Amino acid sequence: MLARVIAGEGTRVPAGAPVLVLRNFDLERRVVAFERAADSLAAREVDARSRGAASDVARLAAAREEVSATLAALRGRLEQLTF
């Protein structure tokens, strides 16, 4: 979906400047879901550290890293929607 036109017809823009922004609501929802998952895993990891549960800490840290990597990729895809 077209979200915003930054430069109107006939407007001169510098090379590489964005001229329009698209929105992908499904992608935006996925970003929010992965942000929540990363926050939840981080909180659980802190809790496990405070309890001294080393195996839980390692498992949660690995899961958080995986979710964070996916989140970074999704955010990259969102950035590609600006032209």
Secondary structure per residue as TSV (DSSP state, phi and psi in degrees):
chain	resnum	aa	ss	phi	psi
A	1	M	-	360.0	137.9
A	2	L	E	-74.1	120.5
A	3	A	E	-94.9	-40.3
A	4	R	E	-160.3	138.5
A	5	V	E	-103.8	117.7
A	6	I	S	-83.2	-38.2
A	7	A	S	-120.1	127.9
A	8	G	-	-79.4	171.7
A	9	E	T	-59.7	132.1
A	10	G	T	83.5	-5.6
A	11	T	-	-76.2	133.5
A	12	R	-	-83.7	132.7
A	13	V	-	-129.2	148.6
A	14	P	-	-65.1	152.2
A	15	A	T	-56.1	132.2
A	16	G	T	85.4	-6.8
A	17	A	-	-73.7	142.4
A	18	P	-	-67.9	143.3
A	19	V	-	-119.5	-21.2
A	20	L	E	-155.3	158.1
A	21	V	E	-127.0	129.5
A	22	L	E	-101.7	155.7
A	23	R	-	-121.5	141.5
A	24	N	-	-127.7	99.2
A	25	F	H	-62.9	-36.5
A	26	D	H	-62.7	-44.5
A	27	L	H	-64.3	-41.3
A	28	E	H	-62.3	-40.5
A	29	R	H	-63.8	-40.4
A	30	R	H	-64.2	-39.7
A	31	V	H	-60.5	-47.4
A	32	V	H	-60.9	-43.1
A	33	A	H	-63.0	-41.8
A	34	F	H	-72.0	-31.7
A	35	E	H	-62.2	-45.0
A	36	R	H	-63.4	-42.4
A	37	A	H	-63.4	-42.3
A	38	A	H	-63.8	-42.7
A	39	D	H	-62.8	-43.4
A	40	S	H	-62.8	-45.0
A	41	L	H	-64.6	-37.7
A	42	A	H	-64.0	-42.3
A	43	A	H	-65.2	-42.0
A	44	R	H	-65.8	-35.2
A	45	E	H	-65.7	-42.2
A	46	V	H	-61.9	-42.7
A	47	D	H	-61.3	-44.1
A	48	A	H	-63.3	-39.5
A	49	R	H	-61.6	-42.9
A	50	S	H	-66.6	-26.3
A	51	R	H	-87.4	-9.3
A	52	G	T	75.8	25.4
A	53	A	-	-91.8	82.7
A	54	A	H	-58.7	-40.9
A	55	S	H	-67.0	-38.0
A	56	D	H	-66.2	-39.8
A	57	V	H	-59.4	-47.7
A	58	A	H	-63.2	-43.5
A	59	R	H	-65.1	-44.9
A	60	L	H	-68.3	-37.5
A	61	A	H	-64.0	-41.7
A	62	A	H	-64.2	-42.6
A	63	A	H	-65.4	-40.7
A	64	R	H	-64.1	-40.3
A	65	E	H	-63.2	-40.6
A	66	E	H	-64.4	-45.4
A	67	V	H	-64.9	-40.0
A	68	S	H	-64.9	-37.2
A	69	A	H	-66.1	-42.5
A	70	T	H	-64.7	-41.1
A	71	L	H	-61.2	-42.8
A	72	A	H	-61.9	-40.6
A	73	A	H	-65.3	-41.6
A	74	L	H	-64.9	-41.5
A	75	R	H	-63.3	-36.4
A	76	G	H	-62.2	-40.9
A	77	R	H	-64.3	-37.5
A	78	L	H	-63.0	-42.4
A	79	E	H	-62.2	-29.4
A	80	Q	T	-73.3	-5.7
A	81	L	T	-87.0	3.0
A	82	T	B	-103.0	123.4
A	83	F	-	-116.4	360.0
